[in-house]
Amino acid sequence: MFRKARPDIQLKSAEQIAKMREAGKVVARALNEVRAAAAPGVSTLDLDQIAERVIRDAGAIPSFKGYGGGGGVPAFPGSICASVNEEVVHGIPRADRVLREGDTVSVDCGAILDGWHGDSAITVAVGEVSEADRKMMDVCRESMWRGIDQLRPGRRLGDIGHAIDSYMRSQGRYGNVQEYGGHGIGTEMHMEPHVLNYGRPGKGIELVEGMVLAIEPMTNRGTRHVAVLEDAWTVVTRDGARSAHFEHTVAVTADGPLVLTAREDDRDDIERRGFPDPGL
């Protein structure tokens, strides 16, 4: 049984959130291994196979593999989304998409463990990237943390998007992708509510204990405008500029935002912001 914030929003008990943390740990391990493997000469399909091995070895199931389909759109074929350079999100892993020195690759990964989902994304520098790309990645990652910091009882959904967008705007002329955003997550990967990466503070539904949301900004070096390729999945920037994508699954608790997909490299951000210890 689940409590409801409203009829279509699932609230989780402390025990259920703990189960989601276990799913989140699987995702964290997969992303750690993918990041370590991302190097010139490695294909995005190679990265996909690494992530799938980690997920299945943990007794979990890749959330993305076979997701969707219908209405002329094929089911997603990969265990990760691997989006290179101007690809924003939903890049399909391919043997002929080989990483090169100076590329950036955004990797989105999901896993189901004991019926519960974890979902997280990182953008990885392949070798040495430009200072402009490095800053774009830093801005996107920090905007995610600014959004996560709003996941407290009594805050509003609009506070999340406002925190993300206002930080991104403060850092320069970056495009904040509006067509895609975060989402509720739990016994399904995508649940209500949809979480915009822009918004008005104090507006939208009230955040309450037990909500679990995936927070995932996408930051373009150019304009915010995007398009979908003929494969019906891969989203690219319209102007060809590079993009970054970061995401964490986070629970709203009385003690503050609990990052359920936290990795060891998140420790400093979690401790500096006074978030609850996710058990790194």
Residue, then its C-alpha position, 0 to 999 in steps of 0.5 A: m500500500f502507498r500513501k498518496a500526495r495526490p491520486d497520481i503521486q506515489l509516496k514511499s515509506a522509510e523501508q521502501i526508500a531503503k530498497m530504492r537506495e539499494a537499486g541506486k547503489v547498483v546504478a552508481r556502480a554501473l556509472n563508476e565502471v562506465r566512467a572508468a572505461a570511457a576513453p578514446g577508441v571505446s565505443t558507446l556499445d562497449l560502455d553499454q555492455i559494461a553497464e549491463r554486466v554490472i546491473r545483471d551481476a547485482g541481480a538487477i534488470p536494466s530499466f532502459k532495455g526494451y523501454g517504450g515502443g509503439g506508435g512507430v517508435p521502436a523500443f529502446p535497445g540499450s541498457i544506457c543512454a550514451s549521448v556524445n557531444e551535441e547529443v543531449v539525451h537518449g543516445i542509442p549505444r552503437a558499435d560505430r559510435v567510437l569516442r575520441e579525445g576531447d569528446t564529452v559523453s553523457v551516460d544515463c543509467g537505470a536499474i530495477l532491483d526487487g521491483w524498485h527503480g534507480d536512475s542517474a546520469i553523468t557527463v564524462a570528459v573523454g581525455e582532455v576537453s576544452e575549458a568551455d566544455r569543462k565549465m558547461m559540465d560544472v554548471c550543469r552538475e551544480s545546477m542539479w545540486r541546487g535543484i536537489d537542495q529544494l527537495r524539502p517538505g513544504r517547498r514547492l515543485g516550482d522551487i526546484g526548477h527555479a533553482i536550476d534555471s536561475y543558477m544556470r542563467s547566472q553562469g553565462r549564456y547557456g541553453n536550459v533544455q525545456e522539452y525534457g526534465g525530471h520525474g517521479i520514480g519508484t515502482e516505475m521509472h517515469m511517474e508523476p510529477h514531471v519536474l521542470n528545469y525552470g519554474r516560479p518559486g512558491k508555485g506548483i505542488e507541495l513537496v512532502e515526505g516520501m516523495v522520490l524525484a529524479i532531478e536532471p538538468m540538461t545544459n547546452r553551450g548554445t541555445r536551448h533548442v533541440a531536435v529528435l533524430e530519425d532513430a526516434w530517440t536521440v535528442v540533439t542540439r539544433d545548433g550543434a553545440r555541445s550539451a551536458h546532463f546530470e541526474h540523481t534520484v532523491a527522496v524527500t525526507a524530514d532530514g533533507p534530500l536523501v540522494l539514493t543514487a549517490r556515488e563516492d565522488d558525491r560525498d563532498d557535495i552531500e556533506r557540504r550541503g548538510f544532506p542526510d548520509p546515504g551510506l557511501 
